[in-house]
Amino acid sequence: MRLTRFTDYSLRTLMFLCLRDGENSSIAEIASAYAISEHHLTKVVHRLGQLGLVQTTRGRHGGLRLGRRPEEIGLGQVVRQTEEDLAIVECFGGGCCPIAGVCELQRALAEALQAFLLVLDRYTLADLVRSRGAALAGRLGLPAPEGAARL
């Protein structure tokens, strides 16, 4: 299973905003910290805003911040909402396969996908930054968040 760049950037953007602890950030700032495309990140942030995961404010003192508390943002939820297609193989999407109906591969892969998402459901955004927040912030050129573990 491979997640798209869109989902990867979504998760990384949420982590960055979590580390900012309620302070506004810009798309340019996030893109620079991760060395990724501002253009692509703009699309990601737009979608995260539609989902209510990111709050955007226009104007001179505007920017981005989390739309909900980190403890309320589940990783499984983010993946389900940012991945366009979780079909691991062609037959998941109704593709024509000569062994459809007699093949157990589809069932096994569906079970594996479900297990993957259930593991992600056990984690929140807060879990991603809890123990290594200071180290993450340092790598991104940010000040350590309040109460962050220094590893």
C-alpha positions in Angstrom: 0.0 0.0 0.0 1.3 3.4 -0.9 -0.2 6.7 0.1 -0.3 9.6 -2.4 1.9 12.6 -2.0 -1.4 14.5 -1.3 -2.0 12.5 1.8 1.7 12.7 2.8 1.6 16.5 2.5 -1.7 16.6 4.4 -0.3 14.7 7.4 2.9 16.7 7.4 1.0 20.0 7.2 -1.1 19.0 10.1 2.0 18.0 12.1 3.6 21.4 11.4 0.5 23.3 12.5 0.3 21.2 15.6 3.8 22.1 16.5 2.9 25.8 16.0 0.5 25.4 18.9 -2.3 27.8 17.7 0.0 30.3 16.0 -0.7 31.2 12.4 1.6 29.8 9.7 1.8 30.4 5.9 1.8 27.9 3.1 5.2 29.3 2.1 6.6 28.7 5.6 5.3 25.1 5.6 6.5 24.4 2.0 10.0 25.8 2.9 10.3 23.7 6.0 9.6 20.5 4.1 11.2 21.6 0.8 8.0 20.8 -1.1 6.0 22.7 -3.8 3.9 25.6 -2.6 1.6 25.1 -5.6 0.8 21.5 -4.6 0.6 22.5 -0.9 -2.0 25.1 -1.7 -4.3 22.4 -3.0 -3.7 20.3 0.1 -4.4 23.2 2.5 -7.6 24.0 0.5 -8.8 20.4 1.0 -7.9 20.4 4.7 -9.8 23.6 5.1 -12.9 22.0 3.4 -12.6 19.1 5.9 -12.4 21.5 8.8 -9.0 20.2 9.8 -7.3 23.6 9.0 -8.7 27.0 9.7 -7.6 29.7 7.2 -7.7 33.5 7.8 -7.0 36.0 5.0 -5.4 39.3 5.4 -2.3 40.9 6.8 -2.3 38.9 10.1 -3.9 35.8 8.5 -2.6 32.4 8.0 -3.3 28.7 8.8 -3.8 26.9 12.0 -5.4 23.7 13.1 -9.2 23.7 12.9 -9.6 21.2 15.7 -7.6 20.1 18.7 -4.8 17.6 17.8 -6.4 14.9 20.0 -9.5 15.1 17.8 -7.8 14.5 14.5 -7.4 10.8 13.8 -4.9 9.6 11.3 -7.3 7.0 9.8 -9.8 9.8 9.2 -7.3 12.0 7.5 -6.1 9.1 5.2 -9.7 8.2 4.3 -10.5 11.8 3.5 -7.4 12.7 1.5 -6.8 9.5 -0.5 -8.8 9.6 -3.7 -8.7 5.8 -4.2 -8.0 3.2 -1.6 -8.4 0.4 -4.2 -5.3 -1.7 -3.7 -5.9 -3.7 -6.9 -8.0 -3.1 -10.0 -10.8 -5.4 -9.0 -11.6 -3.2 -5.9 -12.8 -0.5 -8.3 -15.0 -2.9 -10.3 -12.3 -3.6 -12.9 -12.7 -6.5 -15.2 -10.7 -9.5 -14.1 -11.1 -13.0 -15.6 -10.9 -14.7 -12.2 -13.4 -12.3 -10.4 -15.8 -14.2 -8.3 -13.6 -17.2 -7.7 -10.5 -15.4 -6.4 -9.7 -15.0 -2.7 -7.1 -12.3 -3.3 -9.7 -9.5 -3.3 -11.0 -10.6 0.1 -7.5 -11.0 1.6 -6.4 -7.5 0.3 -9.6 -5.9 1.6 -8.9 -7.4 5.0 -5.3 -6.1 4.9 -6.6 -2.6 3.9 -9.0 -2.7 6.8 -6.3 -3.7 9.2 -4.1 -0.9 7.9 -6.8 1.7 8.5 -7.7 0.3 11.9 -4.1 0.7 13.1 -4.1 4.4 11.9 -7.4 4.9 13.7 -5.6 4.2 17.0 -3.4 7.3 16.5 -4.2 11.0 16.6 -2.2 14.0 15.4 -1.3 14.6 19.0 0.3 11.2 19.2 2.6 12.1 16.3 4.2 15.0 18.1 3.8 14.1 21.7 7.1 12.4 22.5 9.4 13.9 19.9 7.8 17.4 19.5 11.0 19.3 20.3 13.1 17.2 17.9 10.5 17.6 15.1 10.2 21.4 15.7 14.0 21.6 15.6 14.2 19.8 12.3 11.6 22.2 10.9 13.2 25.3 12.2 10.5 26.0 14.7 10.7 26.7 18.5 9.9 23.7 20.6 6.2 23.5 21.6 5.2 24.1 25.2 5.8 20.9 27.3 7.4 19.1 24.4 9.8 16.2 25.2 13.4 17.0 24.4 14.9 14.0 22.6 
